[in-house]
């Protein structure tokens, strides 16, 4: 099931790239430090913290603090996708 979900997300990202609908999405990696309601705090490998906004439209794996994640976000910090990375 997890593999099917990741394939679906990948297909969606390709579609966004081909249609231009995904303009403005940046990919960031890091450790999920804290979840506070709809706000996720991410720390990148350089030690910088980034606050992500998540809602029901966000496509995401089941994640918890301590997980390494890849997130695709808009300029204003809205997370379109959050994927848990294997350690």
Phi and psi in degrees as GROMACS dihedral restraints (atoms count N, CA, C in turn):
[ dihedral_restraints ]
;  ai    aj    ak    al  type     phi  dphi    fc
    3     4     5     6     1   -60.7    20    10
    4     5     6     7     1   -42.1    20    10
    6     7     8     9     1   -64.4    20    10
    7     8     9    10     1   -41.4    20    10
    9    10    11    12     1   -63.3    20    10
   10    11    12    13     1   -40.5    20    10
   12    13    14    15     1   -64.9    20    10
   13    14    15    16     1   -42.6    20    10
   15    16    17    18     1   -65.0    20    10
   16    17    18    19     1   -37.3    20    10
   18    19    20    21     1   -65.3    20    10
   19    20    21    22     1   -41.0    20    10
   21    22    23    24     1   -61.8    20    10
   22    23    24    25     1   -43.7    20    10
   24    25    26    27     1   -63.5    20    10
   25    26    27    28     1   -43.2    20    10
   27    28    29    30     1   -61.3    20    10
   28    29    30    31     1   -44.8    20    10
   30    31    32    33     1   -60.7    20    10
   31    32    33    34     1   -40.6    20    10
   33    34    35    36     1   -64.6    20    10
   34    35    36    37     1   -41.8    20    10
   36    37    38    39     1   -64.0    20    10
   37    38    39    40     1   -39.8    20    10
   39    40    41    42     1   -63.0    20    10
   40    41    42    43     1   -44.0    20    10
   42    43    44    45     1   -59.4    20    10
   43    44    45    46     1   -44.4    20    10
   45    46    47    48     1   -59.8    20    10
   46    47    48    49     1   -41.7    20    10
   48    49    50    51     1   -66.8    20    10
   49    50    51    52     1   -39.7    20    10
   51    52    53    54     1   -72.1    20    10
   52    53    54    55     1   -34.3    20    10
   54    55    56    57     1   -89.8    20    10
   55    56    57    58     1   -12.3    20    10
   57    58    59    60     1    81.5    20    10
   58    59    60    61     1    -0.2    20    10
   60    61    62    63     1   -69.3    20    10
   61    62    63    64     1   -19.5    20    10
   63    64    65    66     1   -93.3    20    10
   64    65    66    67     1    10.5    20    10
   66    67    68    69     1   -55.0    20    10
   67    68    69    70     1   133.2    20    10
   69    70    71    72     1    98.1    20    10
   70    71    72    73     1    -3.0    20    10
   72    73    74    75     1   -86.1    20    10
   73    74    75    76     1   130.1    20    10
   75    76    77    78     1  -113.1    20    10
   76    77    78    79     1   141.6    20    10
   78    79    80    81     1   -96.0    20    10
   79    80    81    82     1   131.2    20    10
   81    82    83    84     1  -130.3    20    10
   82    83    84    85     1   145.0    20    10
   84    85    86    87     1  -117.9    20    10
   85    86    87    88     1   151.9    20    10
   87    88    89    90     1   170.3    20    10
   88    89    90    91     1  -174.7    20    10
   90    91    92    93     1   -96.2    20    10
   91    92    93    94     1   132.7    20    10
   93    94    95    96     1   -75.0    20    10
   94    95    96    97     1   114.1    20    10
   96    97    98    99     1   -88.4    20    10
   97    98    99   100     1   -44.4    20    10
   99   100   101   102     1  -153.2    20    10
  100   101   102   103     1   145.8    20    10
  102   103   104   105     1  -117.3    20    10
  103   104   105   106     1   122.2    20    10
  105   106   107   108     1  -129.9    20    10
  106   107   108   109     1    87.2    20    10
  108   109   110   111     1    65.8    20    10
  109   110   111   112     1  -118.3    20    10
  111   112   113   114     1   -93.7    20    10
  112   113   114   115     1    10.1    20    10
  114   115   116   117     1  -112.8    20    10
  115   116   117   118     1   128.2    20    10
  117   118   119   120     1  -114.6    20    10
  118   119   120   121     1   129.1    20    10
  120   121   122   123     1  -100.4    20    10
  121   122   123   124     1   122.5    20    10
  123   124   125   126     1  -115.7    20    10
  124   125   126   127     1   136.5    20    10
  126   127   128   129     1  -114.3    20    10
  127   128   129   130     1   120.0    20    10
  129   130   131   132     1   -80.3    20    10
  130   131   132   133     1   170.7    20    10
  132   133   134   135     1   -59.2    20    10
  133   134   135   136     1   -23.1    20    10
  135   136   137   138     1   -81.3    20    10
  136   137   138   139     1    -4.9    20    10
  138   139   140   141     1    93.2    20    10
  139   140   141   142     1    -1.6    20    10
  141   142   143   144     1   -78.0    20    10
  142   143   144   145     1   140.5    20    10
  144   145   146   147     1  -100.9    20    10
  145   146   147   148     1   143.8    20    10
  147   148   149   150     1  -133.8    20    10
  148   149   150   151     1   129.8    20    10
  150   151   152   153     1   -94.6    20    10
  151   152   153   154     1   123.1    20    10
  153   154   155   156     1  -108.8    20    10
  154   155   156   157     1   140.7    20    10
  156   157   158   159     1  -100.6    20    10
  157   158   159   160     1   129.7    20    10
  159   160   161   162     1  -123.7    20    10
  160   161   162   163     1   141.0    20    10
  162   163   164   165     1  -143.7    20    10
  163   164   165   166     1  -167.5    20    10
  165   166   167   168     1   -66.6    20    10
  166   167   168   169     1   -17.8    20    10
  168   169   170   171     1   -84.3    20    10
  169   170   171   172     1   -13.2    20    10
  171   172   173   174     1   -71.4    20    10
  172   173   174   175     1   127.3    20    10
  174   175   176   177     1   -85.9    20    10
  175   176   177   178     1   119.6    20    10
  177   178   179   180     1  -148.5    20    10
  178   179   180   181     1   150.4    20    10
  180   181   182   183     1   -76.3    20    10
  181   182   183   184     1   167.4    20    10
  183   184   185   186     1   -72.3    20    10
  184   185   186   187     1   117.9    20    10
  186   187   188   189     1  -128.6    20    10
  187   188   189   190     1   158.4    20    10
  189   190   191   192     1  -145.6    20    10
  190   191   192   193     1   160.0    20    10
  192   193   194   195     1   -52.3    20    10
  193   194   195   196     1   138.0    20    10
  195   196   197   198     1   101.5    20    10
  196   197   198   199     1   -18.3    20    10
  198   199   200   201     1   -73.9    20    10
  199   200   201   202     1   144.9    20    10
  201   202   203   204     1   -85.4    20    10
  202   203   204   205     1   132.8    20    10
  204   205   206   207     1  -135.1    20    10
  205   206   207   208     1   158.9    20    10
  207   208   209   210     1  -116.4    20    10
  208   209   210   211     1   127.4    20    10
  210   211   212   213     1  -125.5    20    10
  211   212   213   214     1   143.5    20    10
  213   214   215   216     1  -112.0    20    10
  214   215   216   217     1   118.9    20    10
  216   217   218   219     1  -127.5    20    10
  217   218   219   220     1   157.5    20    10
  219   220   221   222     1   -86.4    20    10
  220   221   222   223     1   172.8    20    10
  222   223   224   225     1   -58.5    20    10
  223   224   225   226     1   -32.0    20    10
  225   226   227   228     1   -90.8    20    10
  226   227   228   229     1     9.2    20    10
  228   229   230   231     1    92.6    20    10
  229   230   231   232     1     7.5    20    10
  231   232   233   234     1   -78.1    20    10
  232   233   234   235     1   129.0    20    10
  234   235   236   237     1   -88.9    20    10
  235   236   237   238     1   114.1    20    10
  237   238   239   240     1   -78.4    20    10
  238   239   240   241     1   -41.0    20    10
  240   241   242   243     1  -139.5    20    10
  241   242   243   244     1   141.5    20    10
  243   244   245   246     1  -134.4    20    10
  244   245   246   247     1   122.1    20    10
  246   247   248   249     1  -119.2    20    10
  247   248   249   250     1   129.6    20    10
  249   250   251   252     1   -77.1    20    10
  250   251   252   253     1   133.7    20    10
  252   253   254   255     1  -100.5    20    10
  253   254   255   256     1   145.0    20    10
  255   256   257   258     1   -73.5    20    10
  256   257   258   259     1   139.9    20    10
